[in-house]
Amino acid sequence: MTMESGLGVEIERKAPAKLYPFLRYFRGFEKLPAVQELFGKRTGQVLRQLKVEFFSSRFGYMGTSDVDGHLLVSSHHLADSDFRTVYLDIVHELCHVRQFRQGKPLFYPKLSYVDAPSEIEAYTFTVREGQRIGMTRRQLLEYLKIEWITPKEHHRLARRTGVLRKSGPKPRRVVRSRK
């Protein structure tokens, strides 16, 4: 089943578990300004060469292989999650594809997920795309909620991606005496 939104893209929502060309299931992404920002003039070529592997698991969402840079997508997430969430997750993973192609590490085992430079960059990029498509701060905060991070980590991720402003020192309250 194909679903389309007002975003100018189509996402094939049912897929068997094996490698496929990215553009077979995710059409129109090569035209998105955000994706063009990631890959520049090579956007079409990168997406034509990109492979996607669908896996059948009720746990997990999407990922990028640190072996060859192909996408890994849960067929359950693809079929059952909100369209905008799937859309943003694809944008997020395409940022990881660019990182992989640039030779940057995708995983930082000694760091918390929300402290990993690869995740901060990808979520910041994804938040900008969410803002571009009209998502509110509340919707973006909800998008950044991930079940394997703590509320404190969620807050840190929201600050680092610009969804929440970094708090500076609180203004001091001046107490005036009555005379």
N, C-alpha and C positions, 0 to 999 in steps of 0.2 A: 504494500500500500504506500503510495506517495502522498506526502503532505506538503503543502506549500503555504507560506505565510506571505505577508505583505513585504517581505524582505528581498524578494526576487531570487530566492533559491528553492530548490526542491530537495528533499531528503527521503530516500527510499527507506522505509522504516522496518522492513522484514528482510533478514539476510541469513543464509546458512553460514556455518563456521568453516571458513577457509579464506585464502587470500584472493582479493579482488582488486581491480583498479579502483582507486578512490573516486574518480569521476563517474563511475557506474552508479554509485549510491549517493554521492554528494555533488549535485549539479549546481552550477551557478556561483560556486565559491571563488572561482578564478576571476569573477567580475567584482567581487567585494573590495572596496578601498582598503579595508584592514588587511586582507590577504595579499593584496598587491603591495601594501606597505612592507609586509614580511619578506616577499620574494622578488619584488621589483619586476624588471622586464622578463625574468625567468619564471614568473608565476604559472603560466600555462604549462610550460615544460615540467616544472616541479610537480604540479598536481597530476599531470598525465603519467608521470613515472611513479607516483606515490601509490603504495599498496595499502590495503586495509584488511585486517584479520578480524572476523567476528567470532566471539566466543560466547558459549552458552553458560552463563553464570548469573545467579541472582545477586551476586556480590561484585562490586566493582563497577566502574563506569567506562572510562576510556583511558588509554595510555599510549605512550610512544615507545617503541622498541629501542633500547640503547645498543642493540646489535646492528640493525640495518635501517633504523629510522621509520619503519612502517607503523601505521596506527593499529591499535588494538581496541576494539569496541565491543562492549557487552550487547548482545542482541536483545536482552531484556531492557537495558537502559534505552537503547535505540527505539524500541517499540513502545515502552511504557512511560517514559519521562516526558515532561513538558517540552514542547517544541523549542522554546527559547533556551531552555537549559541545554538541550542537545546541541543547538546552534552554537551557544557560547562555549560548550565543551569542545566542539570541533575547532573553533577559533583558537582556544587554549592549546589544544594538541598541535595545531599547525605552528604555533609559536615554538613548541618543543621540537617539531620537525626542523624548523630553521636553526634552533640551537644545535641540534644533532649535526646538521649539515655544516655548521660553522666549527664543529669539533669541540663544542662545549659539553661538559658533563651534564647529564640529565638528573642524576641521583647523587645525593650527598648523605651517605649512611650515618655520618656522625652528627648531622644536624637535624633538628626538628623539621618536619615537612614545611611549615610556614616560614622557616628561616633559610631554606635552600634557595640560592640565587636563581636557579632555573624556575622555581615555582613563583617567586616574587615577580620576576620578569613576565612570566606567562599570565599570572593573575592580573597584574597591572595592565597589561595589554588587553586582556579580556574585559576588564572593568571599563576601560576606555571604549571598547566596542559596545558594551552594554549601555553606556551613557549615550553613545551615538544613536542607538536604536530606541532611545527614549525610556530606558529603565530608571526607576526612582532609586534614591539612596536605600530605601527599605528593601526594594527588590534585589538590589545588588548585595546588601548585607545578607539576605536570605540565600542568594546564590553562593556566597562565600562560606555558608555553613556546610561543613563536611563532617560526617559522623565520627571520623577517627581523630579529630582535633578537639582540644578542650575549648571551653568558652574564652579563656584567657588567650589561647592561640588564635582563635577566631577574631578577637578584638585586635590582636597584633597584625594579623593578615589584613584586616579591614583598614587599619592605619597605614600600613606599608603600601597598600594599593591605592590610597587616596580616597577611599569610600568614607572613612572617618578622618577628620582633621587631627593632626598631632596636637595633643594638648600641651600648652605651655604653662608657665606658672600662673596660678589663679590670682586674679587681682585681690589685693589686700583690702579688707573692709576697714574703712576709717571710722572710728568711733568718735563722735563729737560730744563734748560735754555741754550741758545746758547751763548757761550762766545768766 
